[in-house]
Amino acid sequence: MDKNNPLKQNLLSKTNIAVVLALGMLAGFLLERAWLSFFVFAFGLNSLWNVHPKRWFKEKFWMVGFAWVTMYAISYLWSDDKFAWEHHYTVKAPVLLLPLAFALLPAFSVKQLRVFTLWASAIMLAGVAYSLQFFIKDPAYYTEQYVYSHVLPTPAECDHIRFSLSVVLFIIWAVYAWPMLNAKWQRWFMGFILIIFSVYLHILAARTGLALWYLFILCWIIRYAIRKKAIVGIGMLVGLLVATLLAVNYIPTLEKRVWYIKETIQRYNRGEVKSDYSDMGRLISYRIAGAKIAQHPILGAGSGDMYAEMIDGYKAMYPDVPEEYRLLPHNQFFIVMLAAGVVALALFVLWVLMPLAWLKDTGRTFYMFMTWLSLALTLLIEPVFEVQFGVFVYLFFLLWQKHALRTQENR
């Protein structure tokens, strides 16, 4: 297409703006909820500008997402707490916008993805540096806090789970984008970023992020061994094992975290189920949620009344649990069914599985799969779609990887 073609210029302008707004979303995620909301809305507006609405209904992923979120909306009719209903419904607004925005946005160029990757790495590095400075200033204090499962402060309003997850997902993206880096300094910089982020995840020792980092590294090594050199892959596995043993013994926060996990398991095996241990608190929330789901299997309890139902369950089944440890179930599938019933759950499960259809027989879709798998696993242990940061991290990294496949196809 001619460079002077107005259509091409318009598409280029739209994608340039999208890159800037995507970086704004990442910065907003780290800094301020209101800015995150602004950039999400602006990204959607830019993508959908001059796109006829009839094209919306060709996007199946968006339509199924719209359907399960609508089930939350309909649960207004049997929710007594309308304020709680409003929160649980409105926090899912990006599900109604971002899948459509990414689907209708023209493909990025390799240069645009390279620019995004370098600037995004700088933004994420600033977030990691902010968190690390607390540990550097007072390592003894923060190491001791890990005995009580209190981790380092992080960006995203100290939401260490979502922040650690975003670091892992960015690592996956950076490895995917590595071939797009066309200058030696860019590869040196990105190599530095990958090392720093990997070390940071061990210092932060947030279990979700660290477990998913190991999952990605292990799968990448196995893939490398199968596709290229088995002996090198075996050497990498040995190196990973040695590095893990060294980390557990010489990174104090990680050492304390491992101690905490072992202590939790020992207490559980002795029959001590106490909510002040986070994993036991999750198990308790699952048991109560299961009982409440059995009482409201068809329509659910109503998204506005989920917490009230859980409180009643705690009073009946675990009355000794302090109020501050009474939780919604830390499992998104339980939450969806508790909120809106079995139909909503079926739609949600379908929506979660649909990205598997995006995978094609190309080597680069390994990274798409690892992004999807990492996010899908978090749904089993976190209420991802009940908090703004969880909704953003899930949608942004999944849809960014999917959209990047279009750039690969056009090369």
C-alpha positions in Angstrom: 0.0 0.0 0.0 1.3 3.5 -0.9 2.7 5.5 2.0 0.6 8.4 0.9 -2.6 6.4 1.0 -4.9 8.1 3.6 -6.3 4.7 4.8 -2.9 3.5 5.7 -2.1 6.8 7.4 -5.3 6.6 9.5 -4.6 3.0 10.5 -1.0 3.9 11.5 -2.2 6.8 13.5 -4.7 4.6 15.3 -2.1 2.0 16.2 0.4 4.6 17.3 -2.1 6.1 19.6 -3.0 2.6 20.9 0.7 1.9 21.8 0.8 5.1 23.8 -2.5 4.3 25.5 -1.3 0.8 26.3 1.8 2.2 28.0 -0.6 4.5 29.9 -2.6 1.5 31.1 0.5 -0.1 32.4 1.6 3.1 34.2 -1.9 3.6 35.6 -2.0 0.0 36.9 1.2 0.7 38.9 0.2 4.2 40.0 -3.5 5.1 40.2 -6.8 3.3 39.7 -8.4 6.4 38.2 -5.7 6.7 35.5 -6.0 3.1 34.7 -9.7 3.5 34.1 -9.1 6.6 32.0 -6.5 4.8 29.7 -8.7 1.7 29.4 -11.6 3.8 28.2 -9.4 5.9 25.9 -7.9 2.7 24.4 -11.3 1.3 23.7 -12.5 4.6 22.2 -9.5 4.9 19.9 -9.9 1.3 18.7 -13.7 1.5 18.1 -13.6 4.9 16.4 -15.1 4.8 12.9 -15.9 1.0 13.3 -19.4 0.1 12.4 -21.2 -1.6 15.4 -22.3 -4.5 13.1 -18.7 -5.7 13.2 -18.9 -6.1 17.0 -21.2 -9.1 16.8 -18.7 -11.1 14.7 -16.4 -11.2 17.7 -17.3 -14.4 19.5 -15.0 -14.0 22.5 -16.5 -10.6 23.2 -20.0 -11.9 22.9 -19.5 -14.8 25.3 -17.8 -12.4 27.7 -20.8 -10.0 27.4 -23.1 -12.9 28.1 -21.5 -14.0 31.4 -21.1 -10.5 32.6 -24.8 -9.9 31.8 -25.7 -12.7 34.1 -24.1 -10.7 36.9 -26.2 -7.7 35.8 -29.4 -9.8 35.8 -28.6 -11.0 39.4 -29.6 -7.4 40.4 -33.1 -8.7 40.5 -32.5 -11.0 43.4 -29.7 -9.1 45.2 -30.7 -7.2 48.3 -27.4 -5.3 48.6 -27.5 -3.1 45.5 -24.3 -1.2 46.4 -22.3 -4.5 46.5 -24.0 -5.6 43.3 -22.9 -2.4 41.6 -19.3 -3.0 42.6 -19.2 -6.6 41.4 -20.8 -5.6 38.1 -19.1 -2.4 37.2 -15.6 -3.7 38.0 -16.1 -6.0 35.0 -16.6 -3.2 32.5 -13.3 -3.9 30.8 -14.7 -7.3 29.8 -17.2 -5.5 27.8 -14.6 -3.2 26.2 -11.1 -4.5 25.9 -11.8 -7.8 24.0 -13.7 -5.8 21.4 -11.1 -3.0 21.3 -8.2 -5.4 20.6 -10.2 -7.4 18.1 -11.1 -4.4 16.0 -7.7 -2.6 16.3 -5.5 -3.0 13.2 -2.3 -5.1 13.6 0.7 -3.4 15.0 4.0 -3.2 13.1 7.1 -4.9 14.4 8.5 -1.5 15.1 5.5 -0.5 17.2 5.7 -3.8 19.3 9.5 -3.1 19.8 8.8 0.4 21.0 6.1 -0.9 23.3 8.4 -3.6 24.7 11.2 -1.2 25.5 9.1 1.5 27.1 7.0 -1.1 29.0 10.1 -2.7 30.4 11.2 0.7 31.7 7.8 1.2 33.4 7.8 -2.2 34.9 11.5 -1.7 36.0 10.4 1.4 37.8 7.7 -0.6 39.7 10.2 -3.3 40.6 12.7 -0.7 41.8 10.1 1.0 44.0 9.3 -2.4 45.7 13.0 -3.4 46.1 14.0 -0.1 47.8 12.0 -1.1 50.9 14.0 -4.3 51.2 17.3 -2.5 50.6 16.6 0.1 53.2 15.6 -2.4 56.0 16.2 -6.1 55.0 16.0 -7.4 58.6 12.5 -5.9 59.2 11.0 -7.1 55.9 12.5 -10.5 56.2 11.0 -10.9 59.6 7.6 -9.9 58.3 7.5 -12.9 56.0 7.1 -15.1 59.1 3.6 -13.6 59.3 3.0 -13.8 55.5 3.5 -10.0 55.1 5.4 -9.3 51.9 7.2 -6.3 50.5 5.2 -3.3 49.5 4.6 -3.2 45.8 3.0 -0.8 43.2 -0.7 -1.4 42.3 -1.6 -0.2 45.8 0.4 -3.1 47.4 -1.5 -5.7 45.5 1.5 -8.0 45.4 -0.4 -10.9 43.8 -1.5 -9.0 40.8 1.9 -7.1 40.6 3.9 -10.3 40.7 1.6 -11.9 38.1 2.1 -8.9 35.8 5.9 -9.2 36.2 5.7 -12.9 35.1 3.5 -12.1 32.2 5.8 -9.4 31.1 8.7 -11.8 31.2 6.7 -14.1 28.9 6.0 -11.2 26.6 9.7 -10.1 26.6 10.9 -13.5 25.6 8.3 -13.6 22.8 9.4 -10.1 21.6 13.1 -10.9 21.8 13.5 -11.6 18.0 11.9 -8.1 17.4 14.8 -6.4 19.1 17.1 -5.3 16.3 20.0 -3.6 18.1 22.6 -5.1 20.5 21.9 -2.5 23.2 18.2 -3.5 23.1 19.0 -7.2 23.7 21.5 -6.3 26.5 18.9 -4.1 28.1 16.2 -6.7 27.8 18.5 -9.5 29.1 19.3 -7.2 32.2 15.5 -6.7 32.7 14.8 -10.4 32.6 17.5 -11.2 35.1 16.4 -8.4 37.5 12.7 -9.3 37.3 13.5 -13.0 37.9 15.6 -12.2 41.0 13.0 -9.8 42.2 10.3 -12.5 42.1 12.4 -14.6 44.4 12.9 -11.7 46.8 9.2 -10.8 46.8 8.4 -14.5 47.1 4.8 -14.0 46.2 3.7 -17.6 45.7 1.5 -17.1 42.7 4.0 -15.1 40.7 7.0 -17.3 41.7 5.1 -20.6 40.9 4.1 -19.3 37.5 7.7 -18.1 36.8 9.0 -21.6 37.5 6.2 -23.1 35.3 7.2 -20.8 32.4 10.9 -21.4 32.7 10.5 -25.2 33.1 8.2 -25.4 30.0 10.5 -23.2 28.0 13.5 -25.4 28.8 11.6 -28.6 27.9 10.5 -27.0 24.7 14.0 -25.9 23.9 15.3 -29.4 24.6 12.7 -31.0 22.3 13.1 -28.6 19.5 16.8 -27.9 19.5 19.4 -29.6 21.7 18.4 -32.1 24.3 21.8 -32.0 26.1 21.7 -28.2 26.4 18.1 -28.5 27.8 19.2 -31.0 30.4 22.0 -28.7 31.4 19.5 -25.9 31.8 17.3 -28.0 34.0 20.3 -28.9 36.2 21.2 -25.2 36.3 17.6 -24.3 37.3 17.7 -26.8 40.1 21.0 -25.5 41.5 19.8 -21.9 41.2 16.6 -22.8 43.1 18.4 -24.5 45.9 20.8 -21.5 46.2 17.8 -19.1 46.2 15.9 -20.9 48.9 19.0 -21.0 51.1 20.4 -17.5 50.5 17.5 -15.2 49.8 16.1 -14.6 53.3 12.6 -13.6 52.3 12.2 -16.7 50.2 13.6 -18.8 53.0 11.0 -17.4 55.4 8.2 -18.0 52.8 9.2 -21.6 52.4 9.2 -22.0 56.2 5.7 -20.5 56.3 4.4 -22.9 53.7 5.9 -25.9 55.6 4.5 -24.7 58.9 1.0 -24.3 57.3 1.2 -27.9 55.9 2.3 -29.3 59.2 -0.5 -27.6 61.1 -3.1 -28.7 58.5 -1.9 -32.3 58.9 -2.3 -32.0 62.6 -5.9 -31.0 62.1 -5.4 -27.3 62.9 -7.5 -25.5 60.4 -7.1 -21.8 61.2 -8.1 -18.8 59.0 -5.0 -16.7 59.9 -3.0 -19.0 57.7 -3.8 -17.8 54.2 -4.0 -21.2 52.5 -6.2 -22.6 55.3 -8.3 -19.5 54.9 -8.8 -20.4 51.3 -9.8 -23.9 52.1 -12.4 -22.6 54.6 -13.8 -20.2 52.0 -14.1 -23.1 49.5 -16.0 -25.2 52.0 -18.5 -22.4 52.8 -18.9 -21.4 49.2 -19.6 -25.0 48.2 -22.4 -25.2 50.8 -23.9 -21.9 49.7 -23.7 -22.9 46.0 -25.7 -26.1 46.8 -28.4 -23.8 48.3 -28.6 -21.6 45.2 -27.5 -23.7 42.2 -29.7 -22.3 39.4 -29.7 -18.5 39.8 -27.0 -18.1 42.5 -27.3 -16.0 45.6 -27.0 -12.7 43.6 -23.8 -10.9 43.0 -24.8 -8.3 45.6 -25.4 -10.8 48.3 -22.4 -13.1 47.9 -20.5 -11.7 50.9 -23.6 -11.7 53.1 -24.1 -15.4 52.2 -20.5 -16.1 53.0 -20.8 -14.3 56.4 -23.8 -16.5 57.3 -21.8 -19.5 56.3 -18.9 -18.5 58.5 -21.2 -17.9 61.4 -22.8 -21.4 61.0 -19.7 -23.4 60.1 -16.7 -21.5 61.4 -17.9 -19.0 64.0 -14.4 -18.6 65.6 -13.0 -17.1 62.4 -12.4 -13.4 63.0 -14.3 -10.9 60.9 -11.2 -9.7 59.0 -10.5 -13.3 57.8 -14.0 -13.9 56.4 -13.5 -13.9 52.6 -15.2 -14.5 49.4 -14.0 -17.8 48.0 -10.6 -17.4 46.4 -11.7 -19.2 43.3 -13.3 -17.3 40.4 -15.3 -20.3 39.3 -16.9 -20.6 42.7 -17.6 -16.9 42.8 -19.3 -16.9 39.4 -21.6 -19.7 40.3 -22.3 -18.3 43.8 -23.2 -14.9 42.2 -25.3 -16.0 39.2 -25.7 -19.8 39.1 -24.9 -22.6 36.8 -25.7 -20.9 33.4 -23.3 -18.1 34.3 -20.6 -20.7 35.2 -21.0 -22.5 31.9 -20.6 -19.3 30.0 -17.6 -18.3 32.0 -15.9 -21.6 31.6 -16.5 -21.4 27.8 -15.1 -17.9 27.7 -12.0 -19.0 29.7 -11.4 -21.9 27.3 -12.0 -20.0 24.0 -8.4 -18.6 23.7 -7.2 -22.1 23.1 -8.8 -21.8 19.7 -6.4 -18.9 19.0 -3.5 -21.3 19.0 -2.2 -22.3 15.6 0.6 -24.6 14.4 3.4 -22.0 14.8 6.3 -21.9 17.2 5.3 -18.5 18.5 2.0 -19.6 19.9 3.8 -21.3 22.8 4.0 -17.9 24.4 0.2 -17.3 23.8 -0.4 -20.7 25.5 1.8 -19.9 28.5 0.1 -16.6 29.0 -3.3 -18.2 28.9 -2.2 -21.1 31.2 -0.7 -18.7 33.7 -3.9 -16.6 33.8 -6.2 -19.6 33.9 -4.4 -21.2 36.8 -4.8 -17.9 38.8 -8.6 -18.3 38.4 -8.4 -21.4 40.6 -6.8 -19.6 43.6 -7.8 -15.9 43.3 -11.0 -13.8 42.8 -9.5 -12.3 39.7 -12.6 -10.6 38.2 -13.8 -9.1 41.5 -11.0 -6.5 41.7 -10.0 -3.9 39.2 -6.4 -4.8 39.0 -7.2 -8.5 38.4 -9.5 -7.7 35.6 -6.9 -5.5 33.9 -4.0 -7.9 34.2 -6.0 -10.8 32.9 -7.4 -9.0 29.9 -4.4 -6.9 29.0 -1.7 -9.5 28.8 -4.0 -12.2 27.2 -5.3 -9.8 24.5 -1.9 -8.2 23.9 -0.4 -11.6 23.1 -3.3 -12.6 20.9 -3.2 -9.3 19.0 0.6 -9.7 18.5 0.0 -12.9 16.6 -1.7 -10.9 13.9 1.6 -9.0 13.4 3.4 -12.3 13.0 0.8 -13.5 10.5 1.3 -10.3 8.4 5.1 -10.5 8.3 
